């Protein structure tokens, strides 16, 4: 096989500086430029993104170091539904 056509995949480091990412379920990829070092900031940003998105879109916040999902935000007709997966990072109200 021709080496110029081979895809090179960069492994994700366990020592990443910004390990918390936001996943867009509709496009099946990470939200571009949304990498966070703090889980609370990632959850807050996902809430803001979801609030301004179209109805019935779903965003997930996860940690790339261990693949742990922190929570899911779903845009409903008049509100945003949050489903916490990990209680470790859920902000207390």
GUNUPA-941448 format. One record per residue: x, y, z of N, C-alpha, C in turn; residue in one letter; residue number from 0. Coordinates in steps of 0.02 Angstrom, whole numbers. Layout:
BEGIN
node neast->X, nnorth->Y, nup->Z, caeast->X, canorth->Y, caup->Z, ceast->X, cnorth->Y, cup->Z, residuo->A, num->NUM
...
***
This chain:
BEGIN
node neast->42, nnorth->-59, nup->0, caeast->0, canorth->0, caup->0, ceast->44, cnorth->62, cup->0, residuo->X, num->0
node neast->22, nnorth->112, nup->-34, caeast->59, canorth->174, caup->-39, ceast->57, cnorth->211, cup->27, residuo->X, num->1
node neast->116, nnorth->229, nup->54, caeast->119, canorth->262, caup->119, ceast->89, cnorth->331, cup->119, residuo->X, num->2
node neast->88, nnorth->365, nup->62, caeast->60, canorth->432, caup->60, ceast->-16, cnorth->431, cup->69, residuo->X, num->3
node neast->-48, nnorth->375, nup->53, caeast->-121, canorth->370, caup->60, ceast->-142, cnorth->343, cup->127, residuo->X, num->4
node neast->-94, nnorth->319, nup->167, caeast->-111, canorth->291, caup->233, ceast->-130, cnorth->347, cup->281, residuo->X, num->5
node neast->-180, nnorth->335, nup->321, caeast->-202, canorth->383, caup->370, ceast->-161, cnorth->376, cup->433, residuo->X, num->6
node neast->-138, nnorth->432, nup->460, caeast->-102, canorth->430, caup->524, ceast->-150, cnorth->454, cup->578, residuo->X, num->7
node neast->-155, nnorth->415, nup->630, caeast->-200, canorth->432, caup->685, ceast->-157, cnorth->451, cup->745, residuo->X, num->8
node neast->-170, nnorth->510, nup->771, caeast->-133, canorth->533, caup->830, ceast->-168, cnorth->508, cup->892, residuo->X, num->9
node neast->-133, nnorth->470, nup->934, caeast->-165, canorth->445, caup->995, ceast->-180, cnorth->501, cup->1044, residuo->X, num->10
node neast->-234, nnorth->493, nup->1081, caeast->-252, canorth->543, caup->1132, ceast->-212, cnorth->528, cup->1195, residuo->X, num->11
node neast->-178, nnorth->578, nup->1218, caeast->-135, canorth->571, caup->1277, ceast->-176, cnorth->567, cup->1341, residuo->X, num->12
node neast->-153, nnorth->528, nup->1388, caeast->-185, canorth->525, caup->1454, ceast->-168, cnorth->587, cup->1495, residuo->X, num->13
node neast->-119, nnorth->625, nup->1472, caeast->-98, canorth->685, caup->1508, ceast->-118, cnorth->748, cup->1470, residuo->X, num->14
node neast->-177, nnorth->746, nup->1442, caeast->-202, canorth->803, caup->1403, ceast->-215, cnorth->863, cup->1448, residuo->X, num->15
node neast->-200, nnorth->922, nup->1422, caeast->-210, canorth->983, caup->1461, ceast->-285, cnorth->1001, cup->1465, residuo->X, num->16
node neast->-322, nnorth->987, nup->1413, caeast->-394, canorth->1001, caup->1410, ceast->-432, cnorth->937, cup->1393, residuo->X, num->17
node neast->-445, nnorth->895, nup->1442, caeast->-473, canorth->829, caup->1427, ceast->-549, cnorth->826, cup->1421, residuo->X, num->18
node neast->-584, nnorth->880, nup->1437, caeast->-658, canorth->878, caup->1436, ceast->-683, cnorth->906, cup->1370, residuo->X, num->19
node neast->-722, nnorth->865, nup->1335, caeast->-744, canorth->883, caup->1267, ceast->-821, cnorth->881, cup->1264, residuo->X, num->20
node neast->-848, nnorth->915, nup->1213, caeast->-919, canorth->915, caup->1200, ceast->-931, cnorth->879, cup->1134, residuo->X, num->21
node neast->-976, nnorth->829, nup->1136, caeast->-991, canorth->787, caup->1078, ceast->-1059, cnorth->807, cup->1050, residuo->X, num->22
node neast->-1062, nnorth->818, nup->985, caeast->-1124, canorth->833, caup->950, ceast->-1152, cnorth->769, cup->921, residuo->X, num->23
node neast->-1210, nnorth->747, nup->947, caeast->-1239, canorth->684, caup->924, ceast->-1267, cnorth->688, cup->853, residuo->X, num->24
node neast->-1289, nnorth->746, nup->831, caeast->-1317, canorth->752, caup->764, ceast->-1263, cnorth->746, cup->711, residuo->X, num->25
node neast->-1206, nnorth->776, nup->722, caeast->-1152, canorth->775, caup->672, ceast->-1101, cnorth->719, cup->685, residuo->X, num->26
node neast->-1107, nnorth->685, nup->742, caeast->-1063, canorth->630, caup->761, ceast->-989, cnorth->651, cup->763, residuo->X, num->27
node neast->-976, nnorth->708, nup->795, caeast->-908, canorth->732, caup->804, ceast->-904, cnorth->780, cup->862, residuo->X, num->28
node neast->-844, nnorth->796, nup->883, caeast->-835, canorth->845, caup->936, ceast->-854, cnorth->915, cup->912, residuo->X, num->29
node neast->-878, nnorth->956, nup->957, caeast->-891, canorth->1025, caup->940, ceast->-823, cnorth->1059, cup->934, residuo->X, num->30
node neast->-812, nnorth->1091, nup->878, caeast->-747, canorth->1119, caup->863, ceast->-728, cnorth->1176, cup->911, residuo->X, num->31
node neast->-668, nnorth->1172, nup->938, caeast->-642, canorth->1225, caup->981, ceast->-670, cnorth->1224, cup->1052, residuo->X, num->32
node neast->-704, nnorth->1171, nup->1072, caeast->-734, canorth->1167, caup->1138, ceast->-698, cnorth->1113, cup->1179, residuo->X, num->33
node neast->-638, nnorth->1128, nup->1201, caeast->-598, canorth->1084, caup->1244, ceast->-585, cnorth->1121, cup->1309, residuo->X, num->34
node neast->-598, nnorth->1087, nup->1366, caeast->-595, canorth->1121, caup->1430, ceast->-552, cnorth->1083, cup->1480, residuo->X, num->35
node neast->-521, nnorth->1120, nup->1525, caeast->-480, canorth->1090, caup->1577, ceast->-521, cnorth->1076, cup->1640, residuo->X, num->36
node neast->-578, nnorth->1109, nup->1646, caeast->-620, canorth->1103, caup->1705, ceast->-688, cnorth->1073, cup->1686, residuo->X, num->37
node neast->-712, nnorth->1022, nup->1721, caeast->-776, canorth->991, caup->1702, ceast->-836, cnorth->1038, cup->1710, residuo->X, num->38
node neast->-833, nnorth->1083, nup->1759, caeast->-888, canorth->1129, caup->1770, ceast->-894, cnorth->1178, cup->1711, residuo->X, num->39
node neast->-838, nnorth->1201, nup->1686, caeast->-840, canorth->1246, caup->1628, ceast->-865, cnorth->1210, cup->1566, residuo->X, num->40
node neast->-847, nnorth->1147, nup->1558, caeast->-871, canorth->1108, caup->1501, ceast->-947, cnorth->1099, cup->1505, residuo->X, num->41
node neast->-973, nnorth->1084, nup->1565, caeast->-1045, canorth->1076, caup->1573, ceast->-1082, cnorth->1142, cup->1562, residuo->X, num->42
node neast->-1055, nnorth->1197, nup->1587, caeast->-1086, canorth->1262, caup->1576, ceast->-1087, cnorth->1282, cup->1502, residuo->X, num->43
node neast->-1032, nnorth->1268, nup->1468, caeast->-1029, canorth->1284, caup->1397, ceast->-1077, cnorth->1242, cup->1356, residuo->X, num->44
node neast->-1083, nnorth->1178, nup->1374, caeast->-1130, canorth->1134, caup->1339, ceast->-1202, cnorth->1158, cup->1350, residuo->X, num->45
node neast->-1217, nnorth->1183, nup->1409, caeast->-1283, canorth->1211, caup->1422, ceast->-1297, cnorth->1272, cup->1378, residuo->X, num->46
node neast->-1248, nnorth->1315, nup->1371, caeast->-1257, canorth->1375, caup->1330, ceast->-1264, cnorth->1356, cup->1256, residuo->X, num->47
node neast->-1223, nnorth->1309, nup->1233, caeast->-1228, canorth->1286, caup->1163, ceast->-1296, cnorth->1255, cup->1150, residuo->X, num->48
node neast->-1319, nnorth->1214, nup->1197, caeast->-1384, canorth->1181, caup->1188, ceast->-1440, cnorth->1231, cup->1189, residuo->X, num->49
node neast->-1436, nnorth->1281, nup->1231, caeast->-1489, canorth->1331, caup->1236, ceast->-1498, cnorth->1369, cup->1171, residuo->X, num->50
node neast->-1445, nnorth->1380, nup->1134, caeast->-1450, canorth->1417, caup->1071, ceast->-1454, cnorth->1373, cup->1010, residuo->X, num->51
node neast->-1461, nnorth->1307, nup->1019, caeast->-1464, canorth->1262, caup->962, ceast->-1537, cnorth->1249, cup->942, residuo->X, num->52
node neast->-1545, nnorth->1210, nup->889, caeast->-1612, canorth->1192, caup->866, ceast->-1645, cnorth->1143, cup->915, residuo->X, num->53
node neast->-1709, nnorth->1136, nup->910, caeast->-1747, canorth->1091, caup->954, ceast->-1728, cnorth->1019, cup->939, residuo->X, num->54
node neast->-1724, nnorth->978, nup->992, caeast->-1710, canorth->906, caup->992, ceast->-1637, cnorth->889, cup->974, residuo->X, num->55
node neast->-1592, nnorth->936, nup->978, caeast->-1521, canorth->919, caup->971, ceast->-1494, cnorth->897, cup->1038, residuo->X, num->56
node neast->-1445, nnorth->852, nup->1036, caeast->-1416, canorth->823, caup->1097, ceast->-1341, cnorth->835, cup->1097, residuo->X, num->57
node neast->-1315, nnorth->859, nup->1154, caeast->-1243, canorth->868, caup->1164, ceast->-1222, cnorth->830, cup->1226, residuo->X, num->58
node neast->-1164, nnorth->798, nup->1222, caeast->-1137, canorth->760, caup->1278, ceast->-1070, cnorth->788, cup->1299, residuo->X, num->59
node neast->-1056, nnorth->787, nup->1363, caeast->-991, canorth->808, caup->1389, ceast->-956, cnorth->746, cup->1414, residuo->X, num->60
node neast->-893, nnorth->735, nup->1393, caeast->-856, canorth->676, caup->1413, ceast->-783, cnorth->692, cup->1426, residuo->X, num->61
node neast->-750, nnorth->645, nup->1460, caeast->-679, canorth->651, caup->1478, ceast->-640, cnorth->604, cup->1433, residuo->X, num->62
node neast->-592, nnorth->630, nup->1395, caeast->-555, canorth->588, caup->1347, ceast->-504, cnorth->543, cup->1381, residuo->X, num->63
node neast->-486, nnorth->558, nup->1443, caeast->-435, canorth->518, caup->1477, ceast->-460, cnorth->448, cup->1492, residuo->X, num->64
node neast->-523, nnorth->442, nup->1511, caeast->-549, canorth->375, caup->1527, ceast->-614, cnorth->360, cup->1490, residuo->X, num->65
node neast->-638, nnorth->406, nup->1449, caeast->-699, canorth->395, caup->1410, ceast->-762, cnorth->402, cup->1451, residuo->X, num->66
node neast->-758, nnorth->431, nup->1510, caeast->-816, canorth->437, caup->1554, ceast->-861, cnorth->495, cup->1531, residuo->X, num->67
node neast->-925, nnorth->480, nup->1525, caeast->-973, canorth->531, caup->1506, ceast->-996, cnorth->567, cup->1569, residuo->X, num->68
node neast->-997, nnorth->634, nup->1567, caeast->-1016, canorth->673, caup->1625, ceast->-1090, cnorth->690, cup->1625, residuo->X, num->69
node neast->-1118, nnorth->702, nup->1567, caeast->-1188, canorth->721, caup->1564, ceast->-1211, cnorth->732, cup->1492, residuo->X, num->70
node neast->-1278, nnorth->734, nup->1484, caeast->-1308, canorth->743, caup->1419, ceast->-1358, cnorth->802, cup->1423, residuo->X, num->71
node neast->-1354, nnorth->846, nup->1373, caeast->-1401, canorth->902, caup->1368, ceast->-1443, cnorth->892, cup->1306, residuo->X, num->72
node neast->-1509, nnorth->895, nup->1314, caeast->-1555, canorth->889, caup->1258, ceast->-1600, cnorth->950, cup->1256, residuo->X, num->73
node neast->-1604, nnorth->980, nup->1197, caeast->-1646, canorth->1039, caup->1187, ceast->-1717, cnorth->1017, cup->1174, residuo->X, num->74
node neast->-1763, nnorth->1035, nup->1218, caeast->-1834, canorth->1022, caup->1209, ceast->-1866, cnorth->1086, cup->1181, residuo->X, num->75
node neast->-1932, nnorth->1085, nup->1176, caeast->-1967, canorth->1142, caup->1145, ceast->-1957, cnorth->1207, cup->1185, residuo->X, num->76
node neast->-1966, nnorth->1204, nup->1251, caeast->-1962, canorth->1265, caup->1291, ceast->-1909, cnorth->1262, cup->1346, residuo->X, num->77
node neast->-1869, nnorth->1210, nup->1348, caeast->-1819, canorth->1204, caup->1401, ceast->-1761, cnorth->1161, cup->1377, residuo->X, num->78
node neast->-1712, nnorth->1153, nup->1421, caeast->-1654, canorth->1110, caup->1409, ceast->-1656, cnorth->1055, cup->1462, residuo->X, num->79
node neast->-1654, nnorth->992, nup->1441, caeast->-1655, canorth->936, caup->1487, ceast->-1583, cnorth->913, cup->1499, residuo->X, num->80
node neast->-1564, nnorth->907, nup->1562, caeast->-1498, canorth->884, caup->1580, ceast->-1503, cnorth->816, cup->1614, residuo->X, num->81
node neast->-1464, nnorth->768, nup->1590, caeast->-1462, canorth->701, caup->1620, ceast->-1391, cnorth->689, cup->1644, residuo->X, num->82
node neast->-1380, nnorth->691, nup->1710, caeast->-1312, canorth->678, caup->1735, ceast->-1297, cnorth->604, cup->1732, residuo->X, num->83
node neast->-1238, nnorth->587, nup->1708, caeast->-1216, canorth->517, caup->1706, ceast->-1170, cnorth->504, cup->1764, residuo->X, num->84
node neast->-1125, nnorth->550, nup->1776, caeast->-1078, canorth->545, caup->1831, ceast->-1096, cnorth->597, cup->1884, residuo->X, num->85
node neast->-1106, nnorth->576, nup->1945, caeast->-1123, canorth->623, caup->1998, ceast->-1062, cnorth->658, cup->2026, residuo->X, num->86
node neast->-1003, nnorth->640, nup->2002, caeast->-941, canorth->670, caup->2028, ceast->-936, cnorth->744, cup->2010, residuo->X, num->87
node neast->-958, nnorth->762, nup->1950, caeast->-949, canorth->831, caup->1926, ceast->-1013, cnorth->871, cup->1922, residuo->X, num->88
node neast->-1068, nnorth->844, nup->1945, caeast->-1132, canorth->879, caup->1938, ceast->-1134, cnorth->938, cup->1987, residuo->X, num->89
node neast->-1147, nnorth->998, nup->1962, caeast->-1150, canorth->1056, caup->2006, ceast->-1210, cnorth->1052, cup->2052, residuo->X, num->90
node neast->-1201, nnorth->1070, nup->2114, caeast->-1256, canorth->1070, caup->2162, ceast->-1295, cnorth->1134, cup->2157, residuo->X, num->91
node neast->-1361, nnorth->1130, nup->2164, caeast->-1401, canorth->1190, caup->2159, ceast->-1427, cnorth->1212, cup->2227, residuo->X, num->92
***
